[in-house]
Amino acid sequence: MGTLQYDAGANYSGNSGTVTLFNTATTVTATITDGEGDTTFETTDTLSTFVPPSFTYPSSYAGNVEVALTAGGTMTLPVIVFSTVSFSLIPIPQGMSLSDFSFPASIDLTALDSSAFPVCFLVGSQIATSKAEIAVENLTVGDELQTAEGRFVSVKWIGRQTVSTRFGPAERLMPVRFAAGSLGDDLPHTDLIVTADHGMLVDGVICHAGALVNGTTITRVPLAEMGESYTVYHVETEEHEIILANGAPAETFIDNVSRRVFDNYAEFEALYGDVPEMEELPYPRAMSARQVPVLIRNRLKAVEAA
């Protein structure tokens, strides 16, 4: 168990894996750089941190923690661990104060959420069911969903989370838009927007949406389009499945992300209580661009060029 240092006002900005943190409490800036430069921060990353005037703190991205807001709801915040100076840091968005949060006295650093955001669909995503396509926000428990294999499975639960765009890094918050036909074979049949960590099944590999961004047919959605917050939905079935979203194969919820990050977690707890961990489908997974197989990259480039 490690007690964390809470920061009274911090702002993240930057790109290409480099994030600048500004601490209004002490007027100190720290540039936290991801050596991979892949525009994402994974929990295995070692970060380099420069704090003026002239010294360096080695640090690492430890994961995320869900913190209750005093006005209701929650916000997911990152945890940065500084190894040589024996403290950890939870930055909070600029313009907010500690009184906006109900922080616990301490947080277990070994039990942090290892994912930036849950894998979710945005409002309007059309999910194939046994009757017709239904917008994800209108699905209910018990609806029969069509899998990519042509089977039908029941909705176990629909999770919901409000994402605030006031906090960065921006690329972590930007959803990804797949233009119609961007995955080939006229899929998706209409533009599809999902969170960057949502897995799409492409040629036998579950590829995170953010790993497929090409800047033309698969793009990040600017936060200016999303407003101050937006809502994402996850579709949970009894087992991890590949379903159809706007016609394209996409994964259902897999519990490598805690259900507690969802606004309506109490609903799940009331329905099911504690449940065993789910078994992930036996597909390889590409979480970053460098992990996407060359054959897939080349095929999608050909689709893009066409």
N, C-alpha and C positions, 0 to 999 in steps of 0.2 A: 504494500500500500504506500503510495507516495502522495504527499500533500503538494498541491500545485499552486503556483503563483498566479493570481488573477490580474489581468491587465485592464486598467480603466480607460479604454479607448484605443483601438488599433485599427489600422486600415491596411488592406492588402491591395497591391497593384502589381502589374508586370506581365510578362509573357515568356514563352519559351522555357518554362520551368523556373524562372526567376521571379521571386516575390519580394516586395519591399514592405516592411512592417514599420508603422509609425506609432510610437507610444506617447500619447498626449500627457500621461501622468509624469513622465520623466524627461520628455523631449529628447528621446533617443531614437535614432533610426537603425534598423538592422536589415541588411539585405540577406535573404535566405535563398540560396541557389541550389537547384537540383542539378547535380553533375551530369545526369543523363540528357537533360535538355529536351525531354519528350513531352513537355507541357503538362505533365501530371506528377503528382506526389504520391508514391506508394509507400506503404509502411516499412518497406525494406530499404528505403532511400537514406543515405547519409548526406546531410546537407552541409554546405559551408556557410558560415554566418559571419559577416563583417559588421562590427559595431564601432563607430567613430569614438575617439579620434584615431586609434591606431592598434587595435587588437582584434583577435579572431577567436570566436567560440565555435568549436565543433558541435554540431547539433544533428538531431534526426527527427523525422516526421513520425510520430508514434501512433497516430490514428485519430479518431474523432470521439467526442463525447456529446451526448444529448443533454442539454441543460434546460430546465424549466424556465419559462418567462413569467414574471410576476403578473403580467396582464392576461396570462392564459396562453396555452400552447407551448411549444418547445422550439429550440434552435440548436442545430448541430454545429459544433465548434471544433476546430482542429487543436491538437496538442503537440507542441514543439518541446523536445527534451534537449537541454544543454548539458552535456555529459561532464565537462570539466569544472563547471561552476555549481553543480549539484542543485539545479532547480529546473522546473518545467514551466511552461507558459501556455496559457489559454488566451489568445487574442480575442477581443470582442469588437464588433463593428464600430467605426467612428460615428459619433452622434448618439451612441448609447452609453449608459453608465452601469456600474455594478448593481444599482438599485433596480435595473430592468430585469435582473436575473435572480433566480433562487439557486445559488451555487451550493453544493454539498460541502461539508467540511473537508473532505478529502475524496480522492478518486483513485481507484485501482488502475495503475498504469499498465498492468498486465491483462486487463480485461476491456480494452478500448475497442470500439468499432473500427475494423480495418478497412472499411470502404468509405469513400467520400460521400456518396449519396446512394440511396437504394435504387435498384433497377426498376424503372417505372415508365409508364406511358403517360403522355399528356392528354388533356381534355380533347375529345373529338376523335381519338384513335379508334378505328373501326375494327372490332374483334369478331372473327367468324364464329357463329354459334350454329346449333342444329336447325335454327329457324331462319336466321338472316344475320347480316352484320349489325352489331350493336355498339354504340359509342361506349368506351370503357367506363365512363362515369355513370352509365345507366345499367351496367351489369349488376346482378344480384346473386346472392348465395343460391346455389342450385342450378343456375343456368348451365346448359350443356355447351361446351366449347369444342370446336373442331380442331384437332391437332393436325400438324403437317403430314402425319401418316394417314389421316382420314378417320381416325377414331374420334370418339366424343367423350369428354371428361367433364366433371362437374366443377363449378366454381366453389371453392371452399371459403374464400374470404376475399374481399376487396379492400386493400389497405390504401390509406390516403395520407399525403403529407404536403404541408404548405412550405414552399421553399422561398426564403427571403432573398431578394437580389441585392440587398444592401451590404452583404458580406461577400468577400471573395476568397481565394483568387477567382477572377471572373470566369476563366475557362472551366473551372470546376462546376460553375453554376449554369453555364450555357448548355441548353439542350442541343440535340443534333437533328437536323432536318434531312431526311432522305427524299430527294425529288422523285416524282413518279418515274419508274423505270430505271432508277439509278443502280439497282442490284441485278439488272438483267432480267430477261424473260418478262418484261413489262411489270416488274415488281419493284417497289410497291405500286399498286394500281393508282394510288393518289398519294400526294405528299404525306409523309409520316414523320412525326416529331416524337422523339424519345429522349430520356436522359442519357448523358454521355456514357454511363456505365451499364446501359442496358445491352444485353447480348442478342445479336441477330445471328441466325444460323446461315452461314454462307459456305457453300461447297463442303459441308461436313465439319466446319469449324465454327464454334460460337465466338463471334468477333464483337467486342464492345464497340458501340456506335462511335465513340470518340476516336477509336483506332482506325476507322475507315474514312475519316474526314479527308476530302480531296480539294476542298475550296470552291468547287463548282457545282457538282451534282449532289454531293454530301457535304453539308456545311454546318457550322455552329450558328445557332440562332442568337443574334445580338440581344443582350439583356434589355436594351431599350425597347425591344418588342414585347418583353415579358412583363413590364410594369414593376412595381415594388415587390410583388410576390406572385407566384403561380403555384398551381396545385398539380401534383403528380399522383398517379394511381398504380398500384401493383395488383396483379391478378394471381392469386394463389390457388393452386389445385392440390389434390392429395399428394401427388408426386410432382417432381420437376418435369415439365413438359415443354414441347415446342408447339406453339399455337400460331394462328395467322392474324397479323395486324396489318390492315390495309392490304391484305393478301400476302404479305411477306412473312417468312418464318421467324418468330421471335420467342424468346424464352419466357416462361412464367417465373414467378418469384422463387428464389432459392435462398434458404435462410443462412447464407454466409453474411447477411446483413440482419441485425437485430430487428425484430418486429416492433420493438419499443420506440424506434425512431418515427413511427407513424402516429399521426394525430389521433387516430381511432383505435390505438392498441388495446384500450380497455375493452372494446367490443370483442376483439379476438380472445382476450383472456377470459371474458365471461362465457364465450361459446365453447372454448376448447381447453382452457387452462394450460398446463405445461404439456408440450408435445415433443416427441423424439426428433432429433435432427433429420433433415431430409437428405436423401442420397442424390447427388448431382448426376445428371445424364453423362454417359461416357464419351462425350465429345471433347476434343482438345479445345482450349480457350485462349484467345488472343486478346489481352487486355491493353496492349499498346501497339502503335503502328509497327514497331520493329518486330513484333511477334506474329504479324499477319503473314501467312505463307506467300512466297513469291508468286506462285501460280494464281492465287486469289487476287493479289495486287495487280498482276498483269491483266487478268480477265476484266476486273473492274475499270482499269485504265482504258481497255478497249471499249467497254460500255460507255465510259465517259466521253471518249473521242467520237463515238457514233452519235 
